[in-house]
């Protein structure tokens, strides 16, 4: 089942979307919003799934789905916590800041609590007030949970995953060092995140979903050029079960909590930190990694951070080449 | 105007409470929840205020208000961000961890993004799965905002404060050093926070509220004994306007965002880090500070962190001795 929200009020209204993202049917007569569905999943999910089946059979009135018309699936959420499943990313970005990677980072997930009051759509402009902040994209997988009890195990946690999607977890790189030096995590350096137009149930992902990992290629373009073709199923040190269990160690999580994988990142087959797509590599899911590799190779970075007018596109396709979640595709815009 | 929520569904139902906290009137026929009121404040606030006036005139049916029956005013929120207005607290707690206080902490607020999906009532048990985590209370002032634009100035920010209340921002002290060493802020070391039964509009606070500060004594009891009698209006380096402006530097804040002052903390008149209430001092709004002072004086802390069965009470009274927000009053309970 694929779900999206069309703009209405603060929380949007729920729709079901056809597997090929071409059509949709209103679902708000069953349950008004995606949050309300998550709040009472066992009650409403079977009804919304029936609707999705009827849509797939063209048995009900359907309307054209346009990704650009969708808002964030959850335009505001009660929780957004972002993990670090791809330790290669953490290692590279820390190297760029001159910080060592502690050995424990391979066994104990890094995670930060993000702001969730303003979650933006995949086609909404990426608002940036000041180019000197060093705006970067971070392409990631996210899951949305039901109510998760405190102390859940990593294995049990997988059963609480309701939906899967993509995020551009925007970072302001030049604000990060000062903020992390203060020791309390990100506040100003993580502005609003942008989500894929469509979130899907794990069952919809078929064989690509397994053991809390999504084994498909995440495609990132910057200004229309391929920037990353990274494998989300590879080098994913922590699966989503581990990330959820980590977050829920000392408190329960309430339905609609969004958990991120952290920036997808692969090494090169030779163990080196990868190469840009233009050089035959898989490229990167954030600019900071490419800048770090440039610094290692040539002493300084040459790829700039995002400027007003730059475009970012993030998408994942299934085995048949069809977009799974729709694309995050937006322009950096002066706010 | 004083507001509270009685348990109903996930978000409670809105009531107005009399100034003396003895009576209430249902407000959910006007607007169902406190979040819905904050979402559309200009529309609903005048109607709810009229109701509050009628309640004060005993012009409408009224019911007995019992603090123990209230849930958190916002049982789940889209944002909870906690500042560090009282730098004395930061200095002491860092000293306890063997960390220096950077000079910039006196001009640049420290703030962390907290979890807001599960906010608990002032009489709900303080659930603790493991005593070895080092459970501590932190007594603070909070404000709840309307929609705040990105880039708001500290002075303008004051105009977006809708409500004021108290919080016990529970900390798991023994989990903090390891988590802060990872550099991404608190995740496991900050379990669910507990809020005062009643939130009030700034106007209700009269002369006690000014320039984004609340100038009243915050009373903290542990196991029925006075633990802190700290002055929230003194040594408050950053007012709430500064804290909101800091959080909104790179993104807007959505209505219902809760911003905390950080643990209230005073020095002694001689400039030293205060004395316990039992020794004639103002005491502390968290156990970590008292332990630090013990360590300075005697080489090691003697006051233990909270154990199952311990009780914590946090309250603030007005000039006439009446409780302003009702009391956070709860027992640490094995979960």
Interface residues (C-beta under 8 A of the other chain):
Chain A: X10 X39 X76 X77 X78 X79 X81 X99 X102 X105 X108 X110 X111 X112 X113 X114 X115 X116 X117 X118 X127 X129 X133 X150 X151 X172 X175 X180 X181 X182 X183 X184 X185 X186 X187 X188 X189 X191 X192 X246 X247 X249 X250 X251 X252 X253 X254 X256 X257 X335
Chain B: X10 X39 X76 X77 X78 X79 X81 X99 X102 X105 X108 X110 X111 X112 X113 X114 X115 X116 X117 X118 X127 X129 X133 X150 X151 X172 X175 X180 X181 X182 X183 X184 X185 X186 X187 X188 X189 X191 X192 X246 X247 X249 X250 X251 X252 X253 X254 X256 X257 X335
